[in-house]
Amino acid sequence: MKLQVTPARPASAESAGVLLQLKNFPRAIGCDLGGTNLKLVRLGPSGLEATSESPTPGPTTASAMIRAITGQVKAMLPKSQGHWPLGIAVPGFLDESRERIVRLSNLPALSGVALGHEVARKLRRVGAILDADTNAAAHAEATVGSGGGKGRVLYVTMGTGLGAALVVAGEIVRVSRHTVGQVAHLPLGERGHRCYCGAVGCAETLLSARGILLRARRSGIAKASSTLELFELATRRGPRRARATRLWRETGGVLGKLLQILAALFSPDRIVIGGGVAGAAELFLPDARAWLSRSLTPALSPEVSVEAAALGRFSGAIGAALLAARVDRA
Ligand SMILES: [Zn+2]
């Protein structure tokens, strides 16, 4: 596996500003274990000190995965400075104590593994914690990203899947299995394709990257293979521009419906939209905001604002590092 540790490079233009504003940044390493990529960051007094990204090892054993993660973390550790907190964000469910992975559908070899302990056993200089990737990204956005220091920040991620997390006064709200619930399977009353859960019209089938691409195919935009391509179709002159624009605007309307339900449940002060699809936020957020402002009862949710995430693709790793630093200080 090819390892690249790059010097401090912001996850996005905005994140540079956000992270550099912070003084006395905690020292920690964050690892975001995705189905496709393994992303790491090192935080220190000057902010985001280093990032690295490499492909997640393909179908393999737990010990090979642990070795790969350990190798990446080791490459991030400065040689001479003692103990480092490490946060690992995983795309799946954790046990009650957040020490053991219950199930990772993308990386089944790690199901049942106490990943933090295993890595810390190999690297005695680190103390590791685990959390769900959506929680980690939500914590990062709420703390140093688009959350803007608001009291109740709801984070919705639109990526390979759809997820949500709620941060209230700096704390992650854990309703069930360390999440706010199965937001991906909220029925939005839209026609759509069948979800793997068996139902039709689940939010994830409409708003995840895969769901958006399937809707694109149905609306006659046959060749788009990524949401980035759909973004480009809608922003450049071409024969499919009108259809692509309409698709993104419809996406905004459907997202608005989802946010209406979540806002009624959680009364957020701010909603932050993250995940890969959020790169196209300018094409769909205006319609989501419009739907929300038309449909919310002012008395219930007087001032909810909806923003795109600020920290980009390293938000999960940054959040994992921040959570680890907090545990380490406690
Ligand atoms: Zn479903």
Boltz pocket constraint, residues with backbone or C-beta under 6 A from the ligand:
constraints:
  - pocket:
      binder: B
      contacts: [[A, 184], [A, 185], [A, 195], [A, 196], [A, 197], [A, 198], [A, 199], [A, 202]]
      max_distance: 6.0
